[in-house]
Amino acid sequence: MGSSTQPSRSVVSCGRKFAPREIRLIAEVVENCPGLSRMELARTICELVGWRRPAGGLKGRECLDLLEALEAQAIVQLPAKRPGKPVGTRTHVPVTAQGDPGEELAGEVGALEPIVLEAVTQQEQRLLFRELVGRHHYLGHAVPFGAHLRYLVYASRPERAVVGCVQFSSPGWRMAVRDRWIGWDELTRRRNLQRVVNNSRFLILPWVRVKNLASRVLSLATRRLGKDWSERYAVEPLLVETLVDPSRYTGHCYRAANWSVLGETSGRGRMDRERVRFGVAPKLVLVYPLVRDAARRLREA
């Protein structure tokens, strides 16, 4: 997959004017993320160029129209259409017995092993993941934008039982402490940003109080993330980031799993492009390199 025409003029779509540099960025995203669906591409691009509705939602449908128009002009080549939910279908958090608090688990992680991570690929798994995160994570469930992978975490003993959820998705557009740590310039950041993955949800169910379980799950997840992400999206991830609310958590489990603390966010919000403070509380930024020379490779053009 690749672009065949280099854009040299602006494009107007749905009332927004896209400069040639933005069109080139869009073409690069389409070319460099061949594993994404059309809507995943549209959502990722909306995040990158800040195309949102007044209420804050992404203009995914409008961006999809833009992508199809660019394909008609031979500027991009989109992946084949995938079957999906009908337009207008709303997702919701189900409430079933599966999401009710289970029997309390306590003790050492060794008593539960092996710990198994199952990739969420089937509808039944999606519903369970949505319910557990929606009911028991303080941020609730939100449809992840762009590329994403989700896992259900199971303990094998004393009997097989789900004990947590992990979600990886698209990275923050700009984070000063992360960007300084990498040391990339603006152009390289735009080009290589999709090689950074965000751990956007991590949940150990509240009735599971097992010492060292959280750090064990993080280690298992990062160990398989590179292979799983590459197989699904044909993009090798080099770095994982996450944001921790220090008013709620210390990030101890991440530190125990060898993640590095880089500092705090500015409090402008994850995808802020206009340097306007929205009153978002600063978060602790932690990263985990998936390869030994992650920062150097991310700096490369």
Backbone torsions as a table, in degrees:
resi	resn	phi	psi	omega
1	MET	NA	137.9	179.2
2	GLY	-169.3	161.2	177.8
3	SER	-83.8	146.4	-176.2
4	SER	-112.4	-13.6	-178.5
5	THR	-130.6	129.8	177.8
6	GLN	-85.1	118.3	-177.4
7	PRO	-67.8	136.2	-179.7
8	SER	-124.7	1.1	179.3
9	ARG	-139.4	164.2	-179.4
10	SER	-70.8	158.3	177.1
11	VAL	-128.5	133.9	177.7
12	VAL	-106.8	128.4	179.7
13	SER	-142.4	126.7	176.7
14	CYS	52.3	39.3	176.0
15	GLY	84.9	-1.3	178.7
16	ARG	-112.2	138.3	178.5
17	LYS	-97.5	125.2	178.6
18	PHE	-105.6	120.9	179.4
19	ALA	-70.3	159.6	179.5
20	PRO	-53.7	-37.0	-179.9
21	ARG	-65.7	-33.1	177.7
22	GLU	-71.9	-37.6	177.2
23	ILE	-64.6	-39.1	176.8
24	ARG	-64.3	-39.6	176.7
25	LEU	-61.5	-44.9	179.1
26	ILE	-60.0	-43.5	179.6
27	ALA	-62.9	-37.5	178.8
28	GLU	-66.0	-41.5	179.6
29	VAL	-62.6	-45.5	-179.7
30	VAL	-61.6	-40.6	-177.9
31	GLU	-73.0	-37.5	-173.9
32	ASN	-87.3	-8.8	-179.2
33	CYS	-124.5	62.4	-174.6
34	PRO	-67.5	-15.1	-178.6
35	GLY	-85.7	-7.4	-178.8
36	LEU	-79.8	148.0	171.8
37	SER	-73.9	171.3	178.9
38	ARG	-60.3	-44.4	-178.9
39	MET	-70.3	-34.5	175.5
40	GLU	-64.4	-39.7	174.5
41	LEU	-61.1	-45.9	-178.0
42	ALA	-60.7	-44.3	-179.5
43	ARG	-67.2	-40.5	178.1
44	THR	-62.1	-43.9	-179.4
45	ILE	-66.4	-39.6	176.3
46	CYS	-57.0	-41.6	178.5
47	GLU	-63.9	-43.9	-175.3
48	LEU	-67.4	-37.5	-177.0
49	VAL	-101.5	2.3	176.7
50	GLY	67.9	38.4	-178.6
51	TRP	-92.3	99.9	-174.3
52	ARG	-131.7	160.2	173.6
53	ARG	-80.9	163.8	-179.9
54	PRO	-54.7	-32.4	179.9
55	ALA	-80.8	-6.5	176.8
56	GLY	109.7	-13.2	-179.5
57	GLY	-71.1	153.5	179.2
58	LEU	-75.7	145.3	177.5
59	LYS	-89.2	61.8	-175.8
60	GLY	-63.6	-42.6	-178.9
61	ARG	-65.2	-42.3	179.1
62	GLU	-65.1	-38.8	179.5
63	CYS	-67.1	-33.9	176.5
64	LEU	-63.1	-40.5	175.6
65	ASP	-61.2	-41.1	178.3
66	LEU	-62.1	-45.0	-179.1
67	LEU	-61.3	-41.1	179.8
68	GLU	-67.6	-34.0	176.1
69	ALA	-67.4	-40.2	178.1
70	LEU	-67.2	-33.4	176.5
71	GLU	-66.3	-38.9	178.4
72	ALA	-63.3	-25.9	178.4
73	GLN	-92.7	5.8	179.0
74	ALA	65.0	26.0	177.2
75	ILE	-86.7	-34.9	175.7
76	VAL	-132.2	161.2	172.7
77	GLN	-122.7	111.1	-174.8
78	LEU	-84.5	154.9	173.9
79	PRO	-67.9	162.6	177.8
80	ALA	-61.7	149.3	179.6
81	LYS	-67.2	141.4	176.9
82	ARG	-107.8	147.9	174.3
83	PRO	-66.7	142.9	-178.3
84	GLY	-148.2	-172.8	178.7
85	LYS	-70.2	150.3	177.6
86	PRO	-60.1	147.7	177.3
87	VAL	-56.8	133.1	178.8
88	GLY	95.5	-8.3	177.8
89	THR	-66.5	128.7	-178.7
90	ARG	-101.4	139.0	174.6
91	THR	-90.7	154.2	179.3
92	HIS	-147.6	165.9	178.4
93	VAL	-92.3	113.7	179.2
94	PRO	-71.6	154.6	175.3
95	VAL	-125.3	106.4	-178.5
96	THR	-134.6	176.9	178.5
97	ALA	-64.8	-25.1	-179.8
98	GLN	-63.5	-28.5	-178.4
99	GLY	-95.7	-0.6	178.6
100	ASP	-72.6	151.2	177.5
101	PRO	-54.1	133.5	179.6
102	GLY	-98.1	-169.2	178.4
103	GLU	-66.2	135.1	-175.9
104	GLU	-63.7	134.9	175.5
105	LEU	-112.1	132.8	179.9
106	ALA	-145.8	167.9	177.9
107	GLY	115.2	-146.7	-177.4
108	GLU	-102.5	150.2	-177.0
109	VAL	-63.2	-28.6	-179.9
110	GLY	-60.7	-26.0	-179.7
111	ALA	-74.6	-13.1	-178.3
112	LEU	-104.2	-14.4	-171.6
113	GLU	-69.9	155.2	3.5
114	PRO	-75.7	142.4	173.1
115	ILE	-86.2	130.1	-173.5
116	VAL	-120.5	131.0	173.6
117	LEU	-103.7	124.0	178.2
118	GLU	-110.9	123.1	177.6
119	ALA	-64.5	136.7	179.9
120	VAL	-81.7	109.7	-178.9
121	THR	-130.6	-22.2	-176.5
122	GLN	-103.1	156.5	-177.7
123	GLN	-58.7	-40.4	179.7
124	GLU	-61.6	-40.3	178.2
125	GLN	-67.2	-40.2	179.3
126	ARG	-60.7	-43.2	-179.6
127	LEU	-64.7	-41.0	179.4
128	LEU	-66.3	-45.1	178.5
129	PHE	-58.8	-47.0	-178.7
130	ARG	-60.5	-41.7	-178.5
131	GLU	-69.0	-45.8	-177.8
132	LEU	-63.4	-45.6	179.9
133	VAL	-70.0	-41.3	-179.0
134	GLY	-64.2	-34.3	-176.8
135	ARG	-92.1	-26.1	-168.4
136	HIS	-123.7	-6.6	175.6
137	HIS	-96.9	137.7	-174.2
138	TYR	-65.1	-23.1	176.4
139	LEU	-88.6	-9.3	-178.7
140	GLY	73.6	-171.4	179.5
141	HIS	-100.9	135.1	173.4
142	ALA	-137.9	140.9	178.7
143	VAL	-62.1	120.8	-178.3
144	PRO	-69.3	139.5	179.5
145	PHE	-86.4	144.0	174.9
146	GLY	67.2	-148.7	-178.5
147	ALA	-66.0	142.3	178.1
148	HIS	-162.0	152.5	172.3
149	LEU	-134.3	141.0	179.2
150	ARG	-130.8	145.8	-179.0
151	TYR	-132.2	141.2	166.3
152	LEU	-97.2	137.2	-176.3
153	VAL	-106.6	128.0	-178.3
154	TYR	-120.1	139.4	166.0
155	ALA	-90.9	144.3	-179.1
156	SER	-93.7	-22.6	-179.0
157	ARG	-132.9	156.3	-2.5
158	PRO	-66.8	-20.6	168.6
159	GLU	-146.6	158.3	-176.9
160	ARG	-63.3	126.9	-178.4
161	ALA	-155.4	142.4	176.5
162	VAL	-72.8	134.7	-177.5
163	VAL	-124.6	-7.1	-179.0
164	GLY	-175.6	179.4	-178.9
165	CYS	-142.7	144.7	176.6
166	VAL	-134.9	136.1	178.0
167	GLN	-131.7	134.8	173.0
168	PHE	-118.5	140.3	-178.5
169	SER	-151.0	-167.8	-175.4
170	SER	-62.7	149.9	-176.7
171	PRO	-78.8	166.7	172.5
172	GLY	-65.7	142.4	-178.1
173	TRP	-59.7	-47.3	-176.9
174	ARG	-147.0	126.5	172.6
175	MET	-138.1	117.4	-169.9
176	ALA	-57.9	-46.3	-176.0
177	VAL	-68.1	-36.3	176.7
178	ARG	-67.6	-45.5	-177.2
179	ASP	-65.5	-35.4	176.0
180	ARG	-67.8	-38.7	180.0
181	TRP	-63.5	-41.6	178.3
182	ILE	-71.2	-44.5	179.9
183	GLY	82.8	25.1	-179.3
184	TRP	-89.0	157.4	175.4
185	ASP	-88.8	176.6	-173.7
186	GLU	-60.8	-46.0	-177.6
187	LEU	-64.5	-43.6	-179.3
188	THR	-68.1	-36.4	177.0
189	ARG	-59.7	-46.4	179.4
190	ARG	-60.2	-40.4	-175.1
191	ARG	-74.0	-36.8	-172.2
192	ASN	-105.8	3.5	-175.0
193	LEU	-58.4	-35.2	-177.2
194	GLN	-74.2	0.9	170.8
195	ARG	-90.1	1.2	172.7
196	VAL	-105.3	136.5	-178.2
197	VAL	-120.9	140.5	-178.4
198	ASN	-102.6	127.5	171.7
199	ASN	-81.9	89.9	-168.8
200	SER	-87.7	-17.1	173.6
201	ARG	-144.7	136.0	173.3
202	PHE	-144.9	120.5	-175.1
203	LEU	-134.3	123.4	162.1
204	ILE	-103.2	125.0	-173.2
205	LEU	-58.0	140.6	-170.5
206	PRO	-61.7	-20.9	178.3
207	TRP	-91.5	6.0	177.4
208	VAL	-106.6	108.4	-177.6
209	ARG	-121.5	75.6	-174.5
210	VAL	-116.0	122.3	-177.6
211	LYS	-60.2	131.5	176.1
212	ASN	71.9	4.9	179.9
213	LEU	-65.9	-44.3	-175.9
214	ALA	-61.4	-47.0	-179.8
215	SER	-67.1	-32.3	177.4
216	ARG	-65.7	-42.9	179.1
217	VAL	-64.2	-43.3	179.1
218	LEU	-60.5	-41.7	178.9
219	SER	-63.7	-43.4	178.1
220	LEU	-63.9	-40.6	-177.0
221	ALA	-66.7	-46.2	-178.9
222	THR	-69.5	-26.6	-180.0
223	ARG	-67.6	-32.6	-177.5
224	ARG	-103.7	-9.1	-174.1
225	LEU	-60.3	-45.3	-176.8
226	GLY	-57.1	-46.4	-179.0
227	LYS	-67.7	-46.7	-177.1
228	ASP	-64.5	-43.0	-178.7
229	TRP	-66.3	-42.7	179.7
230	SER	-63.6	-40.4	-179.6
231	GLU	-66.8	-36.5	-176.7
232	ARG	-81.7	-39.0	-170.5
233	TYR	-118.2	-1.2	179.6
234	ALA	58.1	31.1	175.7
235	VAL	-131.3	126.5	178.8
236	GLU	-82.5	116.3	176.2
237	PRO	-77.3	141.6	-178.1
238	LEU	-112.2	-22.5	-174.0
239	LEU	-146.7	141.6	173.7
240	VAL	-113.4	138.2	177.7
241	GLU	-123.8	160.6	171.3
242	THR	-153.5	160.3	178.1
243	LEU	-119.2	131.7	-179.9
244	VAL	-120.3	131.4	176.6
245	ASP	-78.8	108.3	-175.2
246	PRO	-69.0	-14.7	176.3
247	SER	-76.3	-14.5	-179.4
248	ARG	-113.0	-38.7	-172.6
249	TYR	-137.5	155.9	178.0
250	THR	-93.2	-15.3	-174.6
251	GLY	78.1	18.9	-175.8
252	HIS	-58.5	-41.2	-176.5
253	CYS	-65.4	-33.4	177.0
254	TYR	-68.3	-44.3	178.8
255	ARG	-61.5	-39.5	179.4
256	ALA	-66.1	-24.6	177.9
257	ALA	-94.1	14.6	174.2
258	ASN	74.5	25.6	169.6
259	TRP	-78.0	152.2	-179.1
260	SER	-106.7	136.4	176.0
261	VAL	-85.7	123.6	-179.9
262	LEU	-98.0	-24.5	-176.5
263	GLY	142.8	-155.5	-178.4
264	GLU	-116.8	154.6	173.2
265	THR	-72.3	168.6	-178.7
266	SER	-80.2	-13.3	-177.5
267	GLY	85.7	21.2	179.8
268	ARG	-95.1	-11.0	-176.5
269	GLY	105.6	151.2	-170.1
270	ARG	-59.7	-39.7	-172.7
271	MET	-112.4	20.5	-177.4
272	ASP	-62.0	128.2	178.1
273	ARG	-115.0	-13.9	-173.7
274	GLU	-105.2	6.8	179.4
275	ARG	57.5	39.7	177.3
276	VAL	-108.5	123.8	-178.4
277	ARG	-75.7	127.3	-179.7
278	PHE	-104.5	12.0	178.5
279	GLY	77.0	20.2	178.2
280	VAL	-78.7	130.8	-179.0
281	ALA	-64.0	136.3	178.3
282	PRO	-57.0	143.0	179.8
283	LYS	-117.0	153.4	174.9
284	LEU	-79.6	131.1	-178.8
285	VAL	-102.8	123.7	176.4
286	LEU	-124.5	147.5	-179.9
287	VAL	-134.2	155.8	176.2
288	TYR	-138.0	112.7	177.9
289	PRO	-70.1	132.3	177.7
290	LEU	-87.8	-14.9	175.5
291	VAL	-132.4	159.7	-173.2
292	ARG	-63.9	-38.7	-175.3
293	ASP	-108.1	43.3	-173.4
294	ALA	-57.8	-49.4	-176.4
295	ALA	-61.9	-43.3	179.8
296	ARG	-62.6	-44.2	-178.5
297	ARG	-66.9	-33.6	177.4
298	LEU	-71.0	-24.4	176.7
299	ARG	-78.7	-17.1	-176.8
300	GLU	-72.4	142.3	180.0
301	ALA	-69.9	NA	NA
